[in-house]
Amino acid sequence: PELRSLKLQFRDMDVLSPTPESAIGIRCLARQLGMLPGLRELSLTSCRLSGNLRQILCDLQAPLESLELAFCSLIPADLDFL
C-alpha cells in the first residue's frame, strides 16, 4: 500500500477488440490500483488503453503527480477524461 511509483509496460490486453476477459482484466487493474493509496506516479507506456482510461483510473484514492501514457492508443474520450 505504500508504493509511490509504478511502471506497467507492454501490457498484452487487447482493448481494441474487447472480450469478457479483457473487461475483467481492466476492472481488476482498476481495483488493484485503488488499493495503492500512496501511488503518485503511474506509467502505462505501450498499454493499449483505447477508451478505457477512465475505467482504469477511476478507483485511485488520490490525484497522481505524474501519469505517463506514451503509445497507449488513446482516443478523444480518454483525453476528455483527463
Secondary structure as GFF3:
##gff-version 3
##sequence-region A 1 82
A	DSSP	beta_strand	5	7	.	.	.	ID=ss1
A	DSSP	alpha_helix	20	34	.	.	.	ID=ss2
A	DSSP	beta_strand	41	43	.	.	.	ID=ss3
A	DSSP	alpha_helix	53	57	.	.	.	ID=ss4
A	DSSP	beta_strand	66	68	.	.	.	ID=ss5
A	DSSP	alpha_helix	76	81	.	.	.	ID=ss6
###
